[in-house]
């Protein structure tokens, strides 16, 4: 951990400690949790948290960073150069060196930055004084994409840029599986279980469309996990290419990039100055992508961390580079780089869906699809990995072409500051919204009033545009709208409001007009709403020799201190630990069964109290009981039936499959009293004490592996259901839509699976399906079995194992009513909530006994703290 600061080492230590606790939790589940689906649910949930913890740990090894992002051609380049270079106005220099020579500083703008006014990059550029990696003999470093990054980029490019009628279907999947049936699996799979989960999670969070839903319906991810990932790479291609619409040219490009990446995925490699010079042939220049898959490209040397060297053409290096790390001289200053790195993101593009198979025959069109997918993905993944501590969001006036930009920014705001005004209230604002090209807003335009000018800039371009994805612009916190905006202009371009004297100093061309504009600007309500000091913001950008950069840098320095990232990451770790404890606490078994049942009932009352509160405005239960949430679709079951009937791998391979957002809260149409439950408060109570689980009689429980087709089918169906429930606990959009949090969903999901185990759903599905799967006409029975199995499982979800009485038939003809108590699903709601209370209680078996070894292992987790007790006292 050389080069790390003490506070960064502390975060890494906390992450290691939490990772160990999560591993202990998984070990406990494998040893003491008997129901297979419940055990698998818990393991998947803990593994998902471990993946997040490891991202946090990796992020802690990288310095705190300020991201600069915006639409393509929004004036970001000038802003970057001014933010990075020192206050002493020295030219910005970075270190480069030829192979075998010592590093030397070179002027970045004159010799390295691509020339011209076009959008110039296809990678993130990190300016730093403290590089987080080193490669001997190299002053330029490149962090490469991973194998899963490539798949996500191609899928992003396809879904947002291409026109296609292809929609994944169960029939097509059956044909594909049949065509590669019996292939010998690889000893070591190319993609790990975590890789498949990571790709699926990305799709689930970023693509809410018919294509992504079709993949879920046909169990695409289950087949990928259980079968496809074990095959040789070339055999996987016909399956993977579904993710980008089976476009042949995209498949060719993916194959070539995957093979070029080889074992270098996610590694940091060293580069020599030939990678950046001459600048019109630099890997920074987006024009390099035009040469992808073409012969005759210039080759450069990559230096590996282990001392090895290899050659790769510049187009491929440009495509595979995620982040270019450029080191500036330590004596540059005073500079923002003394406090933080600066990340220059490529500009967000408009998403056009204009490319089809014919257009992709053009190499330029092919590279454009890849570029647009990569640009969008780079911001998403850097945000997901918590590498953007502060963000300078650049926006020029006029039409906003990058329609996806509001959604990208909204996700970052939710992670960094919170999803609601209340969550954002207590946190320092590290989002700096910069209105670029301010000089154009000051130009006198015939027929345009000052009122229209500021309304257009602040309401149409800002509030309405970014308001498409979230409410942070108009409701940042309980005090009001977002109030951290800045103006910036580039004094190096031709000015219409300022001239220059013989000494090069600016002077106003029309002072009277500027004074008039200033008065109208200060009087505008949107200016007063979004600028903390409208007068200062104007004076710092619209007076001679002031372009707004100094004021912006001062605000950044004041807000983002060296510990900001440490606080963010520590808060993330603490939140994960709290979630884990809440998830495992119910399994700590006491000696008194009656006490355990009472505690379980208290937990159920808390869950019902939260549901009662959410129902009047979110109608949560209706969405929860929908297919692809708590219930399972017949399509998904049919896909599993087909996979069991037609296993793809030979017998030496692994076994067969084991395997749109709800609307936001609306106005309250129904009286909250209609959802009241006797004995349940209208607001959640404090956390309940421990309650006993459905644990096994000892380590391991009953682990007889399934052998019959019916058992394999039942196992795969319940695993698909369990995976669905796990996904809900990580789906923040869905949680906001129903007004219930991840803890609520995770706790109720565990009780549902305990109840399914207690009601012998596995045995019933296995017995019912085995005769169909072994029948001579088994393929023709797929639809019948899919309906029967889905109905059995979904009936349990709807009724929770208790027969539901039919609603009373009214006397006389039905009467339409608009009464606020006339919620149409009230009868089901009353049954489900009362049954849930009994489900929690009855999941505690009468003969449940405390297992000392189980309790001892759980106690290690429940009593754990990320900071050792002795250190905390000190």
Secondary structure, DSSP 8 states (H G I E B T S, - for coil): -TT--HHHHHHHHHHHHHHHHHHHHHHHHHHH--SHHHHHHHHHHHHHHHHHHHHHHHHHTS--EEEEEEBTTSSHHHHHHHHHS-TT----EEEE--TTS--EEEEHHHHTS--SSS--BSSEEEEESS-S--BTTBSEEEEE--HHHHHHHHHHHHHHHB-------HHHHHHHHHHTTTB---SS-SS-HHHHHHHHHHHHHH--SHHHHHHHHTTHHHHHHHTGGGS-HHHHHHHHGGGGTT-HHHHHHHHHHHHHHGGGTT-EEEE-GGGT-SGGG-TTBGGGGGGTT-TT--EEEEE-TTS-EEEEEHHHHHHHEEEEEEE--TT--S-GGGT-EEEE---B------B-TTGGGSHHHHHHHHHHHHHHHHHHHHHHTT--SEEEEEE-SS----TTHHHHHHHHHHHHT-SSHHHHTTS---EEEEE--HHHHHS--TT--HHHHHHIIIIIIIIIHHTTT-STTT-SBTTBS---EEE---TTS--SSEEE-TTS-EEES-HHHHHHHHHHHHH-HHHHHH-TTHHHHHHTTSBTTB-SHHHHHHHHHHH--TTHHHHHHHHHHHHHHHHHHHHHHTT---S-HHHHHHHHHHHHHHHHHHHHHHHHHH-HHHHHTSBTTTB--HHHHHHHHHHHHT--B-TTS--S-------------S-GGGG--TT--SS--S----------SSTT-------SHHHHHHHHHHHHHHHHHHHHTT-HHHHHHHT--HHHHHHHHHHHHHHHHHTTHHHHHHHHHHHHHTSTTGGGGHHHHHHHHHHHHHHHHHHTTS--------SSS------TT--TTHHHHHHHHHHHHHHHHHTS-TT----HHHHHHHHHHHT--SS-HHHHH-
